[in-house]
Amino acid sequence: MREQNEERVFRFLLLYRWLTLAFAIVQNWVEIKSPVLLPFAIVFTYTLMVSLFSKQIYKKVKKTPLLLSIDVAFYPLIFYFTGGLASQFFLCGFSPLLTSVLLFKFKGALYSVLAYSSLYVFELLSLNGYSAIRLAHSGEFNFFITYLASFFLVAIFFTYPIVLLGRLENSKKEIEIEKNNLEQTHGKLEIAYKLHALSQREMDVLELISQGKSNKEIARTLSLSESTIKTHVSSVLKKLKLKSRTEAISYFLKENYLK
């Protein structure tokens, strides 16, 4: 159940990728920037491939977490070639962070954010000649700090509902287990209540019936007359509200199974 829910959220995050890509395209058009077709084509193709093979990718990344580093490294590279802090793809870059949180909770969030922010810092310093002073003088330092903090905040605050979802699923499983235990206990009590009405001799007859013995064989085993056995059999069926010997056999086997 948990894996199915994770797959659903994973597919929902694909929608996030497409929406943020659409936003980047609209932003580029509104700001009347010269068209940069190659980065858009690359991000579009990448998003399309992730969408088409989402199920396979989910399973492989779940099995080999290191594969997520491809996603984590992809968007900082796109930022690098599309203007750094001014990149239209900035919102797209949250998708690998959200995916890592979904699949690997707090640990995934921590590792991914550290790797992601390190790449982000490296690329901005690279664009500014590896100089923090030049970055500050460019007037982009405040934006840089804000964006960097947003990586951590988004990852942390997305982690909580994912962890909460896992806890709710565990609680649901525990409730199902308790429900099954209660149903079994109820079944045992119901059978015990009905069997309590039988005499010891009737219990002996019921046990021999469950072994497939005929009235004649039961009479021989218990050293009783066949007519007496017939009376006991009728009494057993009546007290247990059963219609046939076959039902009596099933009932006895069920009683022994629930012990």
C-alpha positions, 0 to 999 in steps of 0.5 A: 500500500505504501509503495502504491501511494508513493508511486501516486505522489511520484506521478503527481510530481511529474505534473509539477515538472510539466507545470514549472516547465510551462511557467518557464516558457511563459516567463521567457515569452512575457519577458520577450527574451531572445529564444533559447531553444536548446535548453528548453528542448533539453528540459522538455526531452528530459521531462518527457523521458521521465514521464514515459518511463516513470514506473521503471525509474521509480523502481530503479531509483528506489532500489539504487538511490545513487541514480537520483544524483542524475536528477539532482545534477541535471537542473544546476547544469541547466541553471549554469547555461541559462543565466544562474539566478536569472534562469527561467528553470529555477522552479523546475529545480525543486522537483529532484529535491521533492522526489528525494524526500518522497523516496528517502524521507529525511535522509534523502532530503538532507543528502539531496539538498546538500548536493544540490546547494553545493552544485548551485553555489559552485555554478554561481561562483563560477559565473562570477569568477569564483568570487563571492565579493563579485557576486555581492557587488553584482547585487545578486547576493541576497537573491542567492541566499534566499534561493539557497534557503528555499532549497532547505525550507522546501525539502524540510517542509515537504518531508513532514507530510511524507513522513506523516503519510507513512505513519498513517499507513503504519497505523492503518496496517496496525488497525487491520491486524487488530481487526483481524485479531478481534474477528478471530477472537470473536469466532473463537468465542462464538464457537466456544459458546456453541460447543459449551452446550454439548455434553462430553459424549456429544463432543466425542461423537462430533470428533468421530464424525469429523474423522469421517466415521459412520454411525455404526463405526462411532457406535463400535468405538464408543461401545454404544448402540447405533440408535443412541449414536443417531440421537447424539448426532441429531442433538449435536446438529440441533445445538450447533444449528447445522443441517448435515454431517458435512457441516458438522465436519467443517465446523469441528475443523474450524473450531480446531483451526481457531485454537 
